Amino acid sequence: MSLLRVLVFLLVLLGSLTPAAAVELSVFAASSLSEALQEVARTYQTRHPEVHISLNFAGSQTLAAQLERGAPADLLLAADPQVMTRLQQNGLVESPRLLLRNRLALAVRSDHQPPLQTLAELGRPGLLLVIGNPQVPVGRYTRRLLARLAYDPDYGPALVQALEKNIVSEENRVKAIIAKLLLGEADAGFVYQSDLNSASANRLRTIPLPDQHNPEARYPLARLKGAGPEAEEFGAWLFSPTAQAIFARHGFLPGEAP
């Protein structure tokens, strides 16, 4: 074999041994999904080492505003179907699908004295209650819950009015509500059920909410216009039994079937 042929053979061999360039996926997701989606992404990357997933967490309204200003992304997982509908109408996302569901939970400090046992006790004078800002999904879901309670004779408008007087803060993120409870800056707060699965949340208790009044939080998933096939593959995998089992362990409920 001539020297030239040897060199050509070695170059071809080296080219075949060179790892393929990593695929970059940018995923925008609601902040309430932080721990769960990080674990899901790590699991996927273990199986697909050629894929690097960049996660951007924020409130759904904030994420939508970033995308509308031209921020690059491949997938969006929002906690607000209204936000997703708006982005679809503006031609930014393709055919959203319901990936996950969630429910509200009333979290209270375990060390609060006297102990809080019932929803009706939220109207107790001097209680420090924290809820979500009305501009973010958890805040809208909370107000929907309160409106339903006001029309229920077992609770009524007087309780809701007393409860509203005890609101000391309206937060933009559920994790900020959890933080205020853990720091002793609040006695009770409306959060997502999934947010009570973290290690720090074991210092909190929950008070049951009436199922018939507890609104269902819905998490649609959509691919951004122009995203590549890798985004579609990862999006499809999020519906897989493996990914859904991780979400369930973090307190989320399944959305639609894959």
Buried (B, 14 or more C-beta within 10 A) or exposed (E): EEEEEEEEEEEEEEEEEEEEEEBEBBBBBBBBBBBBBBBBBEBBBEEBEEBEBEBBBBBBBBBBEBBEEEEEBBBBBBBBBBBBBBBBEEEBBBEBBBBBBBBBBBBBBEEBEEEBEEBBBBBBEEBBBBBBBEEBBBBBBBBBBBEBBBEBEEBEEEBBEBBBEBBBBBBBBBBBBBBBBBEEEBBBBBBBBBBBBBEEBEEBBEBEBEEEBBBEBBBBBBBBEEBEEBBBBBBEBBBEEEBBEBBBEBBBBBBEEB
